[in-house]
């Protein structure tokens, strides 16, 4: 997850003292900064389909408890995905049931400990949302939400939304502090870097890197587990523990057989029809036979003795399994037939 895969929307009530920078100084002015509101175009035509961007409704209600019915009516008309309210004027003794605007919205609220202020967010339960509590600070009236719409425009995968209430009458230093808070909180790259450092630390602690010795002569199907079992087998042989040694011999042989079969299925079988040369190389490697190069004919194949060529072809084709039947003698039984001793009589045909 990186900063390119998130769309960050900051919505809040900024109808209060705001900062205007002149040279290196800040001056406080009383005004309404409409640039802090973001116009999000959404598709309102149901025949086209649902918009890939959630719709937002923002309102400063100044005490929500006596405006719940009116807010619920507005929400039922426009059906926004997220409703963000500033100056909710709620406290701990007011439950969520008192400010519900319907059964289809989940409530996220941040109440001020003193009378006034506060923010509350309603998120449609069809829109997965998580509250990003680590980003919130004690003296800031801000709620951070991580939204995961089913459909988002490229290249976004999630949306970070914040409902902010910045009360009037603040000093320039407090305004600068709020500005820096919002800016640093939106630094997704920094959060990703911190996340990666935590993950790397956990991996180093619970899944540390391990150095293993790999020999250039190791076959490609030899795994670390097989080498460990071979080492245990050799230790059992050195100690004279014959039962353990025989048990590990059988286990190593089974592991190698399974590893070879897996290697053939994953590496060699596909070459049988696509690249026969590579397939033969894999087969030679699996049966522990050296691959032979092509026979060269210095004087041309037409000058080669056919019996010598047949002998070389036989050796080439039988080499992979020549060591498997060293003590087996093959006998061809004699064929008994009444005409086996009769010589054929030549016949001649004379044209007329």
Order of alpha helices (4+ residues) and beta strands (2+ residues): beta-beta-beta-beta-alpha-beta-beta-beta-beta-beta-beta-alpha-alpha-alpha-alpha-alpha-alpha-alpha
